[in-house]
Amino acid sequence: MVSIETAAQALDLDRNAAAKLMSRWAGQGWMRRIGQGLYVPVPIDLATSDQIVSDPWVLVPSLFGESYIGGWTAAHHWDLTEQLFNETMIFAIRRIDEQRVTAQGVTFLAHHIAPKRFFGVKPVWRGTTRVNLSDPARTLIDMLALPQTGGGIDHVADCLSAFRKLRNADLELLIAYAEKFGNGAIFKRLGFLAEAQLQDEKLAAACRTRLTKGYTKLDPGLDCSHLVTAWNLWVPARWKERLA
């Protein structure tokens, strides 16, 4: 990837002249614009192709700055799910003007995250590009905080079940991450799922001791009409039988 600033420095041009040159090369088909001020060279054999970057993950650091791949994308990477989603889920520190960004035929779905919540992230190398990826426990925390980033609470619950079956599953780390994240809704959702889905009383008890006041929904995207007072949680009617 080549930014206008890089081109200006390499060619000893001012930024305006470099921007015009890159734009002209893009018009001639030698470069392809992939984001604001960002270009990639076009191999001759891919000149007619919409996608010239074989691994879209390498675009993430340039497009979003300090960020990491998480949510359903990381869940698939860590074998928490076999389900594939069309968009690549991104969490970025900088403010996002447009949540949905398309580059090289790939759609990235970006969410803003506060700097203090940038933890539980592992670097992975994609060729020569270092890309950040949430680890399995952090992936679940993000999906519990925002169920839509995990494809909805039903899919999040399945991912949680898969997480417990991992050889290196660390439920204490999951609790530690939830505490550090600082969102009471996470413990309400995690505790409820531990009790209703996993029948894991130890995990449920750990969440119960950290329960905060106020009510929240199991999934803000669903009609949650039944109140489970034990967890201060509104759940869909079909979920209440799981506690019976």
C-alpha positions in Angstrom: 0.0 0.0 0.0 1.2 3.5 -0.8 -0.1 6.6 0.9 0.1 10.1 -0.7 2.6 11.0 2.1 4.8 8.1 1.2 4.7 8.9 -2.5 5.5 12.6 -1.7 8.6 11.6 0.4 9.8 9.0 -2.1 9.5 11.2 -5.2 10.5 14.5 -3.4 7.2 16.2 -4.2 4.8 18.3 -2.2 1.7 16.5 -1.0 -0.6 18.2 -3.6 1.6 17.2 -6.5 1.9 13.7 -5.2 -1.9 13.4 -4.8 -2.4 14.5 -8.4 0.3 12.0 -9.6 -1.3 9.1 -7.7 -4.7 10.1 -9.0 -3.4 10.2 -12.6 -1.7 6.8 -12.2 -5.0 5.4 -10.8 -6.8 6.8 -13.9 -4.3 5.0 -16.1 -4.8 1.7 -14.3 -1.4 1.5 -12.7 -2.7 2.1 -9.2 -5.9 1.4 -7.4 -7.4 3.6 -4.8 -8.5 1.6 -1.7 -9.2 4.4 0.8 -8.7 8.1 1.4 -5.2 8.8 0.3 -4.3 5.1 0.0 -3.4 3.2 -3.2 -2.0 -0.2 -4.2 -0.1 -1.0 -7.4 -2.0 -3.1 -9.9 -0.2 -6.2 -11.2 -0.6 -6.4 -15.0 -2.3 -9.8 -14.8 -4.9 -8.4 -12.4 -5.6 -5.2 -14.3 -9.2 -6.1 -15.0 -9.9 -7.6 -11.6 -11.9 -5.8 -8.9 -9.8 -7.3 -6.2 -6.0 -7.1 -6.5 -5.1 -7.7 -2.8 -5.3 -11.4 -2.0 -5.7 -11.0 1.7 -8.1 -8.1 2.8 -6.8 -8.2 6.4 -3.6 -6.5 5.3 -5.7 -3.4 4.5 -7.0 -3.0 8.1 -4.0 -1.1 9.7 -3.9 1.5 6.9 -7.7 1.9 6.7 -8.4 2.1 10.4 -5.2 3.0 12.2 -4.9 1.5 15.7 -7.5 -1.2 15.5 -8.1 -4.9 15.7 -10.2 -7.6 13.9 -12.8 -9.0 16.3 -16.4 -10.1 16.7 -17.7 -12.7 14.3 -14.5 -12.6 12.2 -12.3 -13.4 15.1 -14.8 -16.0 16.3 -14.4 -17.9 13.0 -10.6 -17.5 13.1 -10.5 -19.1 16.6 -12.8 -21.9 15.7 -15.6 -20.7 17.9 -17.9 -20.9 14.9 -18.0 -22.4 11.4 -20.4 -19.6 10.2 -19.0 -17.2 7.7 -20.2 -13.6 7.5 -19.9 -11.3 4.6 -18.4 -8.3 6.5 -15.1 -8.2 8.3 -15.6 -6.9 11.9 -13.3 -4.2 13.0 -12.8 -2.3 16.3 -10.9 1.0 16.0 -9.8 3.6 18.4 -10.3 6.5 16.1 -13.7 7.9 15.5 -15.5 6.2 12.6 -17.3 8.5 10.2 -18.7 5.6 8.2 -19.4 2.3 9.9 -19.4 0.3 6.7 -16.3 0.7 4.5 -15.8 -1.2 1.3 -12.3 -1.7 -0.2 -11.1 -4.2 -2.7 -14.6 -5.7 -2.9 -14.5 -6.5 0.8 -16.9 -4.8 3.3 -15.5 -3.9 6.7 -17.9 -3.1 9.5 -16.2 -0.8 12.0 -17.0 0.0 15.6 -15.3 2.7 17.8 -13.6 1.5 20.9 -12.2 3.6 23.8 -8.4 3.4 24.2 -8.8 2.0 27.7 -10.6 -1.0 26.2 -7.8 -1.8 23.8 -6.6 -5.0 25.5 -6.8 -8.8 24.9 -5.4 -8.3 21.4 -2.9 -10.5 19.7 -0.7 -9.5 16.7 -0.9 -11.9 13.7 1.3 -11.6 10.6 -0.3 -11.7 7.2 2.6 -11.8 4.9 4.7 -8.8 5.9 1.8 -6.9 7.5 1.1 -7.1 11.2 -2.6 -7.1 12.0 -4.2 -7.1 15.5 -6.8 -9.7 16.3 -8.8 -10.1 19.5 -7.9 -13.3 21.4 -10.7 -15.8 22.0 -11.8 -14.5 25.5 -11.7 -10.9 24.3 -13.7 -11.9 21.2 -16.5 -13.1 23.5 -16.4 -10.0 25.7 -17.0 -7.8 22.7 -19.8 -10.0 21.4 -21.4 -10.0 24.9 -21.1 -6.2 25.1 -22.6 -5.8 21.6 -24.4 -8.9 20.5 -24.8 -7.6 17.0 -21.0 -7.9 16.5 -21.4 -11.6 17.1 -24.3 -12.1 14.8 -27.0 -12.0 17.5 -27.2 -13.5 21.0 -28.1 -17.0 19.8 -24.8 -17.2 17.8 -22.9 -15.6 20.7 -24.3 -18.3 23.0 -23.1 -21.0 20.5 -19.6 -19.3 20.4 -19.5 -19.3 24.2 -20.3 -23.1 24.3 -17.5 -23.6 21.7 -15.1 -21.5 23.8 -15.6 -23.8 26.9 -14.6 -26.8 24.7 -11.3 -25.2 23.7 -8.2 -27.0 25.1 -6.9 -23.7 26.4 -10.2 -22.1 27.5 -9.7 -19.8 30.4 -12.9 -18.8 32.1 -11.0 -16.8 34.8 -9.5 -14.7 32.0 -13.1 -14.2 30.6 -14.2 -12.8 34.0 -11.0 -10.6 34.3 -11.6 -9.2 30.8 -15.3 -8.4 31.7 -14.2 -6.6 34.8 -11.6 -4.6 32.9 -14.1 -3.7 30.1 -16.4 -2.1 32.7 -19.8 -2.8 31.3 -22.4 -4.4 33.7 -24.4 -5.8 30.8 -21.7 -8.2 30.1 -22.0 -10.0 33.4 -25.8 -10.1 33.1 -25.7 -11.7 29.7 -22.7 -14.0 30.5 -24.3 -15.1 33.8 -27.6 -15.8 32.2 -26.0 -17.8 29.4 -23.8 -19.7 31.9 -26.9 -20.8 33.8 -29.4 -21.2 30.9 -27.2 -22.5 28.1 -24.1 -24.0 29.8 -25.5 -25.2 33.1 -22.2 -23.9 34.5 -23.0 -22.8 38.1 -19.4 -21.8 38.9 -19.3 -19.3 36.0 -22.8 -18.2 36.8 -21.9 -17.6 40.5 -18.8 -15.5 39.5 -21.1 -13.3 37.4 -23.8 -13.1 40.1 -21.3 -11.6 42.6 -20.5 -8.9 40.0 -24.1 -8.1 39.1 -24.9 -4.4 38.7 -28.2 -2.6 39.2 -30.5 -1.6 36.4 -32.0 -3.7 33.6 -30.7 -4.5 30.1 -31.8 -6.7 27.2 -30.2 -10.0 26.4 -30.1 -8.8 22.8 -31.1 -5.2 22.0 -31.9 -6.3 18.5 -34.6 -8.7 19.7 -38.1 -8.3 21.3 -37.2 -9.1 24.9 -40.6 -9.2 26.7 -39.7 -11.5 29.7 -37.9 -10.1 32.7 -35.5 -12.5 34.5 -35.1 -10.7 37.8 -32.3 -13.0 39.0 -30.1 -11.4 36.3 -31.8 -8.0 35.8 -32.2 -9.0 32.2 -35.0 -8.8 29.7 -35.0 -11.9 27.5 -37.1 -13.1 24.5 -40.0 -15.4 25.6 -38.4 -18.4 24.0 -35.4 -18.1 26.3 -37.3 -18.1 29.6 -38.0 -21.9 29.4 -34.3 -22.6 29.5 -34.2 -21.6 33.1 -37.1 -24.0 34.1 
